[in-house]
C-alpha cells in the first residue's frame, strides 16, 4: 500500500506533507511537539492534532499491511490462494473487510457445515445454488451417493449454504451497514434486580438508535449490562436483513427459491446476526470510548494549562474537622520550610489558637498567598482566614484537591518527602498547584484527577496513551525551566523520557545550575538526537545566551545572530528593543533550510521570549451558602466549573455537592459541545433551577 497516499485522500492533506510527517516520526524518531513546532516547512504547518491523526492512521495501516501478509501466508498454506483472491487482499484498505475476505479460509471449530462436507454433501449445495428447481432429484441422488436420508442431505446442504452466506464479504458489508444505520440499542431491566440497580432506572425500558446514542448513555448501558442489572441488544428488522442477505448472495433468478431463502434465513439467524450484533456493540463502544476520551483530554488540557500564580511564598492548608487542618509553608521555589496542624473547627474548635498560629506563620515566612483545599472543611477554613486581619496584598485562593490524596500516597511523593506523612504531602501539593498547576499535576495519574466522563469504562491503554499525549503537549507548549523542573516534569519534554529526566536532575545536582542549553550534551546518554528534540522546549533563566530563555531552537540561533548583526546590535539588544524588531525584513533570512514559517516564529518569539501561553489567575469568592439545604429555586450564585461532560457542565457553588448545568441550560442558543461555552475552572454565575435534597442533586442554568 501507498500509506501516505491513502492517508492524504482520507483526511484531505497534501501527500508530500503527510509523507514528510511519516518520515520524521517513524524514520527519524522525531516527536509530535518537535515536528509541529520546528518542522513547519516539511509539514505544511500541520498542528499537533493533525500530526497525531496522521501518526494514528499510519500505525493502523501499517498493522493492516502486516495482517495482510499473515492472511496471504495462511491462505497459501491451505492451498486456496488464487490470483483474484490475492488481488482483492492487496487492494483492501479496511481491516474489517480484510477479515471478511479471510473468514471463509479461517480454521474453524467443528461446525454443522463441516460435518455436512465430511459426509460429501458440498456438491449438492453447489448444485442447488445453480439449479434450485430440481431439489428433489438432486437430493435423492446425493442421499444415495452419500448414504444418508434425503432429509439429511437437504439439511446438510442447507447448513453449508447458511455458512457460506454468513462468510460472504458482500453480505457482511451490507448487513453491517444495516445494523449501524437502522439498529436500535434496546435495553430492559433484570426484573429481580431492579431495586439493587436503581441507579440505572433511566434504562429499565429504553431504546435509542445506535448511531445516535451519546457516549455517556452508551457507556452507562454497557456498565449496567456488565453488572447484571440490564439486558441489552441491537434490534433491527430481521425480515429486511434476510431480504438484504438473500438478494446480495443469491442471483435474482433463484432468489425466489423457498429452500434457498430458508437457508439464507438460517445463516442470518444462527450465524450472522449474533456476529453482527457483537460487532455493532463493539463499534458503538469504540465510538463512545473515543468521545469520552476526547472529553477527558479536553478537560485535562484545560486543567494542566490552568493559570499559575507564579513563584511566591505560599501558606497551604489541607482542611479537616476531626483530624485538624494540615498547614505548610513553602518558599518561592516551592520547598517545604514549615508544617504543623491546627484545630479551628469542631470538635476541638481551638479557633483563637489557630488564628494566632496562622498570623505568626504569615509574618515569619513573609507569606504572599494562601492556598486552601476545596474539600471537607474548605469553606469553613476560608471563612477563618477572612475573619483574620491579614496583611495588605495577601491573596486567598481555594484550590482543587482532586487527586491530592493519590499524589500524597504515591512513590513520587515518598521520594520527594520521605520523612513526612501523607497529610503533609497533600498540603504541599495544594500549595504547589496554586503556584504552577502544570508542574504539580503531572505527578498524578490523569485518571485520578477527576475531570473525565465514565473514564473507568473506556479502554485503559487507549485512554492512557491519549492522556499522556495531552500531558506531553501541555508541558512542551509551556516550556520547562531546566534548573528547577522535577524529573517527573522533565520526562514529558520532547525526546527525554524517564531515564534521561533522572540523568538531567542528577547532573544538575552534581554540577549546579545549567548556564546554557548546549550543556545538556554533557548529560550522560543524552546525545545529539535527544538534544535536537528537547532543546527548544527547555528554558534557562538569566543564562549565558538570552535565546536560551526562548522557544527559538538552537539550530536557528545563527539566524537571530545574523538579524542582530544586520541591525548593528547584539542578540540581547535585539530582544530588548521592539522598534529594532520591526525593522527585520523576514524575506532576507529565508534559505533552503529555513523557510518563512520558521522565520515568522522566530520574530514572534523575539517579541515575547519565553512567553507563558497560560492566562493570569483570578481570585474568586463563593456566596454565603454552605449547604444544599441553604439553596432555593431562583437563587443566583457565583460558581466554578469543575467538570465538563458531553451532557453539560458541573459547577461548584460552595455547598459541597456540585450542581449540573445541562447542555440545554448553558446558553440561550443550541449548544452541541459544552466546551464551546465553558472552560474548566472558569468562574461563572448560575441560577438554581431545582434542588433535590433526597438525591443530593442541584440543577442549574448559566446566566
C-alpha positions in Angstrom: 0.0 0.0 0.0 1.0 3.6 -0.6 0.2 4.6 3.0 0.8 8.4 2.7 -1.5 8.4 -0.4 -4.3 6.7 1.5 -3.9 9.0 4.5 -3.8 12.0 2.2 -7.0 11.0 0.5 -8.9 10.2 3.7 -8.1 13.4 5.6 -7.6 15.8 2.6 -4.0 16.8 3.3 -1.1 17.1 0.8 0.5 13.7 0.2 4.0 15.3 0.3 3.3 16.8 3.7 1.8 13.5 5.0 4.8 11.6 3.7 7.1 14.1 5.5 5.3 13.6 8.8 5.6 9.8 8.4 9.3 10.1 7.7 10.0 12.4 10.6 8.0 10.4 13.1 8.7 6.8 12.1 12.1 7.0 10.3 13.8 9.9 12.1 12.1 9.2 15.5 11.0 12.8 16.0 8.2 13.7 18.5 4.9 15.3 17.6 5.6 18.5 19.6 9.0 18.9 17.9 7.6 18.3 14.4 4.7 20.6 15.0 6.9 23.4 16.3 10.1 23.2 14.3 9.4 21.4 11.0 6.5 23.5 9.6 8.1 23.8 6.2 8.1 20.0 5.8 4.6 19.5 7.2 2.8 22.5 5.6 2.2 23.9 9.1 0.2 21.0 10.4 -0.8 21.4 14.1 -0.3 18.7 16.7 -3.9 17.3 16.2 -3.3 16.8 12.5 0.1 15.3 13.0 -1.3 13.0 15.7 -4.1 11.9 13.3 -1.5 11.1 10.6 0.5 9.1 13.1 -2.5 7.1 14.2 -3.6 6.3 10.7 0.0 5.3 9.7 0.1 2.9 12.6 -3.3 1.4 11.7 -2.4 1.0 8.1 1.0 -0.5 8.9 -0.7 -3.1 11.1 -3.2 -3.8 8.3 -0.2 -4.4 5.9 1.3 -6.9 8.4 -2.1 -8.6 8.8 -2.4 -8.9 5.0 0.9 -10.8 4.9 -0.3 -13.1 7.7 -3.6 -13.7 5.8 -1.9 -14.4 2.5 0.5 -16.8 4.1 -2.4 -18.7 5.8 -4.4 -19.0 2.6 -1.4 -20.1 0.6 -0.7 -22.8 3.2 -4.2 -24.1 2.9 -3.8 -24.3 -0.9 -6.8 -22.0 -1.6 -5.0 -18.9 -2.9 -6.0 -17.6 -6.4 -4.8 -14.6 -8.3 -8.2 -13.0 -8.0 -8.1 -13.5 -4.2 -4.6 -12.2 -3.9 -5.5 -9.0 -5.8 -8.6 -8.5 -3.6 -6.4 -8.8 -0.5 -3.8 -6.4 -1.8 -6.4 -3.8 -2.7 -8.1 -3.9 0.7 -7.6 -0.8 2.9 -10.1 -1.7 5.6 -9.4 -4.0 8.5 -12.9 -5.3 8.8 -13.2 -6.0 5.0 -9.9 -7.9 5.2 -11.2 -10.1 7.9 -14.4 -10.7 5.9 -12.3 -11.8 2.9 -10.3 -14.2 5.1 -13.3 -15.6 7.0 -14.1 -18.5 4.7 -10.5 -19.7 4.9 -10.0 -19.4 8.6 -9.6 -22.6 10.6 -12.8 -23.3 12.4 -14.2 -25.5 15.2 -16.4 -28.4 14.1 -19.5 -26.7 12.6 -22.7 -28.1 11.1 -21.4 -27.2 7.6 -18.1 -29.0 8.2 -19.9 -32.1 9.3 -22.0 -31.9 6.1 -18.9 -31.5 4.0 -17.3 -34.6 5.6 -20.4 -36.5 4.5 -19.8 -35.4 0.9 -22.7 -33.0 0.6 -20.9 -29.9 -0.7 -21.6 -30.9 -4.3 -25.3 -30.9 -3.5 -25.1 -27.4 -2.1 -23.3 -26.2 -5.2 -25.9 -27.9 -7.4 -28.8 -26.4 -5.5 -27.3 -22.9 -5.8 -27.0 -23.4 -9.6 -30.4 -25.1 -10.1 -32.8 -24.9 -7.2 -35.8 -26.2 -9.3 -34.6 -29.8 -9.2 -34.3 -30.0 -5.5 -36.0 -33.5 -5.1 -34.0 -35.3 -7.8 -30.7 -33.7 -6.7 -31.3 -34.5 -3.1 -32.2 -38.2 -3.8 -29.1 -38.6 -5.9 -26.9 -37.1 -3.2 -28.6 -39.1 -0.5 -27.8 -42.3 -2.4 -24.2 -41.4 -3.1 -23.5 -40.3 0.5 -25.5 -43.0 2.3 -27.8 -40.5 4.1 -31.5 -39.9 4.0 -33.0 -37.3 1.7 -33.8 -35.1 4.7 -30.3 -35.3 6.0 -28.9 -34.5 2.6 -31.1 -31.4 2.3 -30.3 -30.3 5.8 -26.5 -30.7 5.2 -26.7 -28.7 2.0 -28.7 -26.0 3.9 -26.0 -25.9 6.6 -23.3 -25.4 4.0 -25.2 -22.6 2.2 -26.0 -20.9 5.6 -22.3 -20.9 6.5 -21.4 -19.5 3.1 -23.9 -16.7 3.5 -22.5 -15.8 6.9 -19.0 -15.7 5.5 -19.8 -13.8 2.3 -17.9 -10.4 2.4 -20.6 -8.5 0.4 -23.4 -9.8 2.6 -21.5 -8.9 5.8 -20.7 -5.4 4.5 -24.3 -4.6 3.6 -25.7 -6.1 6.8 -23.1 -4.3 8.9 -24.3 -1.0 7.3 -27.9 -2.0 8.0 -27.2 -2.7 11.7 -25.4 0.6 12.1 -27.9 2.7 10.1 -31.1 1.2 11.4 -30.2 -0.7 14.6 -31.7 0.3 17.9 -30.0 -0.2 21.3 -32.8 -1.8 23.2 -32.5 -2.1 27.0 -34.6 -3.6 29.7 -34.1 -4.3 33.4 -33.3 -7.6 35.0 -36.6 -7.7 36.9 -35.4 -9.3 40.1 -32.5 -6.8 40.4 -34.4 -3.5 39.9 -34.2 -2.3 43.5 -30.5 -3.2 43.7 -29.8 -1.5 40.3 -31.9 1.6 40.9 -29.2 3.9 39.7 -29.9 2.5 36.2 -33.6 3.2 36.4 -33.4 5.5 33.4 -32.6 2.5 31.3 -35.1 -0.1 32.6 -37.2 0.4 29.4 -35.0 2.2 27.0 -34.2 2.3 23.3 -32.3 4.7 21.0 -30.7 4.4 17.5 -27.2 3.0 17.9 -25.7 5.5 15.5 -27.1 8.5 17.6 -26.8 7.3 21.2 -24.5 9.7 23.1 -21.3 8.4 24.6 -22.4 8.7 28.3 -25.6 6.8 27.7 -23.9 4.0 25.7 -21.2 3.6 28.4 -23.9 3.6 31.1 -25.9 0.9 29.3 -22.8 -1.3 28.9 -21.8 -0.8 32.5 -25.3 -1.7 33.7 -25.3 -4.8 31.4 -21.9 -5.9 32.7 -23.0 -5.5 36.3 -26.1 -7.7 35.6 -28.8 -5.1 36.2 -29.7 -4.5 32.5 -30.2 -6.7 29.4 -29.3 -5.1 26.1 -29.5 -6.0 22.4 -29.3 -4.5 19.0 -32.8 -4.6 17.3 -33.2 -4.5 13.6 -35.9 -5.5 11.1 -34.9 -9.2 10.7 -37.1 -9.6 7.6 -35.3 -6.7 5.9 -31.9 -8.2 7.0 -32.8 -11.6 5.4 -34.0 -9.9 2.2 -30.8 -7.9 2.0 -28.7 -11.1 2.5 -30.7 -13.1 0.0 -30.6 -10.6 -2.8 -26.9 -9.9 -2.1 -25.8 -13.6 -2.0 -28.2 -15.2 -4.5 -28.7 -14.4 -8.2 -32.1 -12.8 -8.7 -33.3 -15.7 -10.9 -33.1 -18.1 -7.9 -33.8 -15.7 -5.1 -37.4 -16.9 -5.1 -36.5 -20.4 -4.1 -38.0 -21.1 -0.7 -35.3 -23.7 0.1 -32.5 -21.3 -0.6 -34.2 -18.4 1.2 -34.7 -20.6 4.3 -31.0 -21.5 4.2 -30.2 -17.8 4.0 -32.6 -17.1 6.9 -30.9 -19.8 8.9 -27.4 -18.4 8.2 -28.6 -15.0 9.2 -30.3 -16.0 12.4 -27.8 -18.6 13.6 -24.5 -17.2 12.4 -24.7 -13.6 11.0 -27.0 -11.9 13.5 -25.0 -12.8 16.7 -21.8 -11.8 14.9 -23.0 -8.5 13.6 -24.7 -7.6 16.9 -21.4 -8.1 18.7 -19.6 -6.1 16.0 -22.2 -3.3 16.3 -21.9 -3.2 20.1 -18.1 -3.1 19.7 -18.3 -0.3 17.2 -20.7 1.7 19.5 -18.4 1.1 22.4 -15.4 2.2 20.4 -17.2 5.4 19.4 -18.3 6.0 23.0 -14.8 5.5 24.2 -13.5 7.9 21.6 -15.9 10.6 22.6 -15.3 10.0 26.3 -11.5 10.1 25.8 -11.9 13.3 23.7 -13.8 15.0 26.5 -11.3 13.8 29.2 -8.4 15.0 27.1 -10.0 18.4 26.6 -10.7 18.8 30.3 -7.2 17.6 31.2 -5.6 20.1 28.8 -7.6 22.9 30.3 -6.7 21.8 33.8 -3.0 21.5 33.1 -3.0 24.9 31.5 -4.8 26.5 34.4 -3.5 29.9 35.2 -0.4 29.8 37.6 0.1 32.3 40.4 3.8 32.2 39.7 6.7 31.9 42.1 5.9 33.2 45.6 5.9 32.3 49.2 2.8 30.2 50.0 0.9 29.0 53.1 -1.1 26.0 52.1 -3.9 24.3 54.1 -5.4 20.9 53.7 -8.6 21.4 55.7 -10.3 18.9 58.0 -12.6 18.8 61.0 -11.8 15.9 63.4 -8.2 15.5 62.2 -7.5 19.2 62.0 -6.1 21.3 59.2 -2.6 20.5 57.9 -0.7 23.7 57.4 2.6 24.0 55.4 4.7 27.0 54.4 6.6 26.9 51.1 9.4 29.2 49.9 9.4 30.9 46.5 10.9 27.8 44.9 8.2 25.5 46.3 10.4 24.0 49.0 8.7 22.9 52.3 10.0 25.1 55.1 7.5 24.5 57.9 4.5 22.3 58.7 2.1 21.9 61.6 -1.6 21.1 62.4 -4.2 23.4 63.7 -7.7 22.6 65.1 -10.0 25.6 64.4 -13.2 23.6 63.7 -15.4 21.1 65.5 -14.9 19.0 67.6 -11.9 20.7 69.2 -12.6 24.3 67.9 -9.4 25.9 69.1 -10.1 28.9 66.9 -8.2 31.6 68.7 -5.1 29.4 68.9 -5.4 28.6 65.2 -5.7 32.3 64.2 -2.6 33.1 66.4 -0.5 30.4 64.8 -1.6 31.4 61.3 -0.8 35.0 61.9 2.7 34.2 63.2 3.4 31.9 60.2 2.3 34.5 57.7 4.5 37.1 59.4 7.5 34.8 60.0 7.7 33.4 56.5 6.6 36.6 54.7 3.7 34.7 53.1 2.4 36.2 49.8 -0.6 33.9 49.1 -2.7 31.4 50.9 -3.9 28.1 49.2 -6.9 26.3 50.8 -8.0 22.9 49.6 -11.6 22.9 48.5 -12.6 19.6 50.1 -14.0 18.9 53.6 -14.0 22.0 55.8 -12.7 24.1 52.9 -15.4 26.8 53.1 -15.1 27.0 56.9 -11.3 27.4 56.7 -11.7 30.1 54.1 -14.0 32.0 56.4 -11.5 31.6 59.2 -8.9 33.4 57.1 -11.4 36.1 56.1 -12.1 36.7 59.8 -8.4 37.5 60.4 -6.6 40.8 60.0 -4.5 39.7 57.0 -1.6 41.8 55.7 -2.4 44.1 52.8 -1.8 42.4 49.4 -2.0 38.8 50.8 -4.1 36.8 48.3 -6.5 34.0 49.2 -7.3 31.1 46.9 -9.4 28.0 47.0 -7.6 25.1 45.2 -9.0 21.9 43.9 -7.9 18.9 45.9 -8.8 16.3 43.2 -6.1 13.7 43.1 -4.1 15.2 46.0 -4.6 12.1 48.1 -3.4 9.9 45.2 -0.2 12.0 44.9 0.4 12.0 48.7 0.5 8.2 48.8 2.5 7.8 45.5 6.1 6.8 45.0 6.8 10.3 43.7 5.6 11.9 46.9 7.5 9.4 49.0 10.7 10.2 47.1 10.2 13.9 47.5 9.2 13.8 51.1 10.4 10.6 52.7 10.3 12.0 56.2 6.7 13.3 56.1 3.3 11.6 56.2 0.6 11.7 53.6 -1.2 14.7 55.2 1.8 17.0 54.9 2.5 15.8 51.3 -1.1 16.6 50.4 -0.9 20.1 51.8 2.3 20.7 49.9 0.7 19.6 46.7 -2.2 22.0 47.2 0.2 24.9 47.6 2.3 23.9 44.6 -0.8 23.6 42.5 -1.5 27.2 43.1 2.0 28.3 42.1 2.2 26.1 39.0 -0.6 23.7 38.3 1.1 22.0 35.4 4.3 21.2 37.3 2.4 19.6 40.2 -0.4 17.9 38.3 1.9 15.9 36.0 2.9 13.9 39.1 -0.6 12.5 39.3 -2.0 9.8 37.0 -4.5 11.7 34.9 -7.3 9.2 35.5 -7.2 10.2 39.2 -7.7 13.9 38.7 -11.4 13.5 38.3 -12.2 15.5 35.2 -13.4 12.8 32.9 -16.7 11.1 31.9 -17.0 7.4 32.5 -13.2 7.2 32.3 -13.3 3.9 34.2 -15.4 2.3 31.5 -13.2 3.1 28.5 -10.4 1.0 27.1 -7.5 1.6 29.5 -4.4 1.5 27.3 -6.1 3.8 24.7 -7.1 6.3 27.5 -3.6 6.3 29.0 -1.9 6.8 25.6 -4.2 9.7 24.8 -3.8 11.4 28.2 0.0 11.0 28.1 -0.1 12.8 24.7 -2.1 15.7 26.2 0.4 16.0 29.1 3.3 16.0 26.7 1.7 18.6 24.5 0.9 20.9 27.5 4.4 20.6 29.0 6.1 21.4 25.7 3.7 24.3 24.8 4.5 26.0 28.1 8.2 25.0 28.2 10.2 23.8 31.2 12.7 25.6 33.4 15.7 23.4 33.1 17.1 24.4 36.5 14.0 23.9 38.6 11.9 21.3 36.9 11.5 17.9 38.6 12.4 14.7 37.0 8.7 13.9 36.7 8.1 17.1 34.7 11.2 16.7 32.6 10.1 13.2 31.5 7.3 14.8 29.4 9.7 17.1 27.5 10.1 16.1 23.8 12.7 13.4 23.4 13.5 12.9 27.1 11.6 10.2 28.9 12.0 8.9 32.5 15.6 7.7 32.2 17.1 10.9 30.7 15.0 13.0 33.1 16.6 11.4 36.1 20.1 11.8 34.4 19.4 15.6 33.9 18.5 16.0 37.6 21.5 14.0 38.8 23.8 16.1 36.6 22.2 19.3 37.9 22.6 18.2 41.5 26.2 17.3 41.0 27.3 20.2 38.8 25.0 23.1 39.7 22.5 25.0 37.5 22.8 24.8 33.7 24.1 28.0 32.2 23.4 27.2 28.6 21.3 24.7 26.6 24.4 23.2 25.0 25.4 21.9 28.4 22.7 19.3 28.1 25.0 17.4 25.7 27.2 16.7 28.8 24.4 14.8 30.5 25.2 11.0 30.3 23.4 9.3 27.5 21.8 12.5 26.2 23.0 12.5 22.6 22.6 14.8 19.6 19.2 13.4 18.6 17.7 13.8 22.1 19.2 17.3 22.2 17.6 18.2 18.9 14.2 17.1 20.1 14.3 18.7 23.6 16.4 21.8 23.5 13.8 24.2 22.1 11.4 23.3 25.0 13.9 23.9 27.8 14.3 27.3 29.3 17.3 28.8 31.2 16.5 32.0 33.0 19.4 34.5 33.1 21.7 32.2 31.2 24.7 33.0 29.0 22.7 33.2 25.9 19.4 35.2 26.1 17.9 32.9 23.4 18.1 30.0 25.9 15.1 31.6 27.6 13.0 31.5 24.5 11.4 28.9 22.1 13.9 29.7 19.4 15.7 26.4 18.7 19.5 26.3 19.0 19.6 25.3 15.3 18.2 28.7 14.5 20.5 30.8 16.7 22.6 31.7 13.7 19.6 33.2 12.0 18.9 35.5 15.0 22.6 36.5 15.3 22.6 37.4 11.6 19.4 39.6 12.1 21.2 41.3 15.0 24.4 41.9 13.0 22.4 43.3 10.1 20.9 45.8 12.5 24.3 46.6 14.1 23.5 45.2 17.6 24.0 42.1 19.6 21.3 39.5 20.2 20.5 40.7 23.7 19.8 44.2 22.4 17.7 42.9 19.6 15.5 41.0 22.1 15.1 44.1 24.3 14.2 46.6 21.5 10.8 46.2 19.9 11.5 49.0 17.4 14.5 47.2 16.1 12.5 44.0 15.7 10.1 45.9 13.5 13.0 46.7 11.1 13.6 43.0 10.4 12.9 42.0 6.8 11.9 38.4 7.0 12.5 37.5 3.4 16.2 38.2 3.8 16.6 35.2 6.0 14.7 32.6 4.1 17.0 29.8 2.9 16.7 26.2 1.7 16.9 25.0 5.3 14.9 27.8 7.0 11.6 28.7 5.5 9.2 31.6 6.1 7.2 29.7 8.8 10.3 29.3 10.9 11.4 33.0 10.3 7.9 34.1 11.3 8.0 32.1 14.5 11.5 33.4 15.4 10.4 37.1 15.0 7.3 36.4 17.1 9.4 34.8 19.8 11.8 37.7 19.9 8.9 40.0 20.7 7.9 37.9 23.8 10.7 35.5 24.6 9.7 32.5 26.8 6.1 33.8 27.0 3.8 31.6 29.0 0.6 30.7 27.0 -1.5 30.4 30.2 -3.9 33.1 31.3 -3.5 35.1 34.5 -5.0 33.8 37.7 -8.1 35.4 39.2 -9.4 35.4 42.8 -12.9 34.0 43.4 -15.4 34.3 46.3 -18.4 32.0 46.9 -21.7 33.2 48.2 -22.5 32.8 51.9 -24.4 29.5 51.4 -22.6 26.4 52.7 -25.1 23.5 52.4 -27.6 22.2 49.8 -30.3 23.0 52.4 -29.5 26.7 52.0 -30.4 26.7 48.3 -33.7 27.7 46.9 -35.0 27.8 43.3 -34.3 31.1 41.6 -31.1 31.9 43.6 -28.3 33.4 41.5 -24.9 32.3 42.7 -21.2 32.5 41.7 -19.6 29.2 40.8 -16.6 27.4 39.4 -16.8 24.9 36.6 -15.3 21.6 38.0 -16.0 19.2 35.2 -17.3 19.2 31.6 -19.1 16.2 30.0 -21.0 15.6 26.8 -24.3 16.4 28.5 -23.3 19.5 30.4 -21.0 21.1 33.0 -20.7 20.6 36.7 -20.4 23.7 38.8 -19.2 24.1 42.4 -21.4 26.8 44.1 -19.7 26.2 47.5 -22.2 23.7 49.1 -20.1 20.5 48.8 -22.3 19.0 46.1 -21.6 20.2 42.6 -24.6 21.3 40.5 -25.3 20.3 36.9 -25.8 22.8 34.2 -27.4 20.6 31.5 -26.2 21.3 27.9 -29.6 22.9 27.2 -29.1 25.4 30.0 -25.6 26.6 29.1 -26.7 29.3 26.7 -29.8 30.8 25.1 -29.0 29.0 21.8 -28.3 25.5 20.6 -25.1 24.1 22.0 -23.6 20.9 20.6 -20.4 20.8 22.7 -20.3 22.2 26.2 -16.6 23.1 25.9 -17.7 25.7 23.3 -19.4 27.7 26.1 -17.5 27.0 29.3 -14.0 26.0 30.3 -12.7 24.1 33.3 -12.2 26.2 36.4 -14.0 29.1 34.7 -15.7 31.5 37.1 -19.4 31.6 36.2 -22.8 32.9 37.5 -25.6 30.4 37.7 -29.3 30.3 38.6 -30.7 27.5 40.7 -33.5 25.7 38.7 -34.2 22.9 41.2 -32.9 21.2 44.3 -33.5 17.5 45.0 -32.3 17.1 48.6 -33.2 13.4 48.7 -31.0 12.5 45.8 -28.5 15.3 46.6 -28.9 16.9 43.1 -28.8 20.5 42.0 -29.9 21.7 38.6 -28.5 25.0 37.4 -28.7 27.4 34.5 -25.7 29.5 33.3 -26.6 33.2 33.3 
